[in-house]
Amino acid sequence: MSLFEAIVLGIVEGLTEFLPISSTGHMIIASSILGIQHDEFTKMFEISIQFGAILAVVILYARKFFQFNRWQFYAKLIVGVIPALILGYLFSDKIDAMLESPMTVAITMLAGGIILLFVDKLFKHPVIDTDEKIHYRNSFIVGCWQVLAMIPGVSRSAASIIGGMQQKFTRFVAAEFSFFLAVPTMFAATFYSVFMKKWGQDGAAKKGYELILADSHSTTAFLVGNAVAFIVAILAIRFFIGYLKKRGFRVFGVYRILAGILLLTLLLSGVIKG
């Protein structure tokens, strides 16, 4: 992976991780256009680059994350992340296998886009307008919705936001809680990919950090990619929150449908191998 490719993927991750448009789908499209070799380092990179994105949430919402006297805030996040931790651990290999299927991503991007066209009309009359009003039961149910994002192309952001709206959160609170819930969820995925998972097969298998530290080029790509994802994610989050205050999800639904059609076209034309 070249430094340019790492920067591009960092931009894609930062832009798409918190918008309800599927970062996985865009990673596949970007990698295909750039002709990036999908080796073990690239697979690990596309997961661990999430660290830069979640750091953006922590910085933007530092007051919430570092008010240690508000223990209920942390407890709700722990409850919400439990479903993802359990199912992610149990089905890690199957999830990795699905990530190898661009056709799955294309179909779920299209389906998710259609849902987003109508989601604003499906969930009306919200009653939870601050995160203090969120109960542990709400957190757990939103966490269960978030698990749907283990299917590539679903979008973690979209699944958890829709889950929040189903629990009668306002769009604004649902989006913010989705950001908060992303921190422990994505940190766990990043930690697993870097320090626990073995990438490769048999005697050639290496931990993620070994791939990162294999040479200065890989280390630089990893650091720069995360730095770019961090900066772009800050801008994307600010845009998304401001947009949701005035408008709904319809435009993201239309975009997902167009992106899904593009991915299908690339697959059927042989540009991307399914």
Stockholm file with secondary structure:
# STOCKHOLM 1.0

chainA/1-274         MSLFEAIVLGIVEGLTEFLPISSTGHMIIASSILGIQHDEFTKMFEISIQFGAILAVVILYARKFFQFNRWQFYAKLIVGVIPALILGYLFSDKIDAMLESPMTVAITMLAGGIILLFVDKLFKHPVIDTDEKIHYRNSFIVGCWQVLAMIPGVSRSAASIIGGMQQKFTRFVAAEFSFFLAVPTMFAATFYSVFMKKWGQDGAAKKGYELILADSHSTTAFLVGNAVAFIVAILAIRFFIGYLKKRGFRVFGVYRILAGILLLTLLLSGVIKG
#=GR chainA/1-274 SS CCHHHHHHHHHHHHHHTTTTTCHHHHHHHHHHHHTCCCCHHHHHHHHHTHHHHHHHHHHHTHHHHTCTTCHHHHHHHHHHHHHHHHHHHHTHHHHHHHHTCHHHHHHHHHHHHHHHHHHHHHSCSCCBCSGGGCCHHHHHHHHHHHGGGGSTTSCHHHHHHHHHHHTTBCHHHHHHHHHHHHHHHHHHHHHIIIIICEESSGGGCEEHHHHHTTSHHHHHHHHHHHHHHHHHHHHHHHHHHHHHHHCCSHHHHHHHHHHHHHHHHHHHTTSSCC
#=GC SS_cons         CCHHHHHHHHHHHHHHTTTTTCHHHHHHHHHHHHTCCCCHHHHHHHHHTHHHHHHHHHHHTHHHHTCTTCHHHHHHHHHHHHHHHHHHHHTHHHHHHHHTCHHHHHHHHHHHHHHHHHHHHHSCSCCBCSGGGCCHHHHHHHHHHHGGGGSTTSCHHHHHHHHHHHTTBCHHHHHHHHHHHHHHHHHHHHHIIIIICEESSGGGCEEHHHHHTTSHHHHHHHHHHHHHHHHHHHHHHHHHHHHHHHCCSHHHHHHHHHHHHHHHHHHHTTSSCC
//
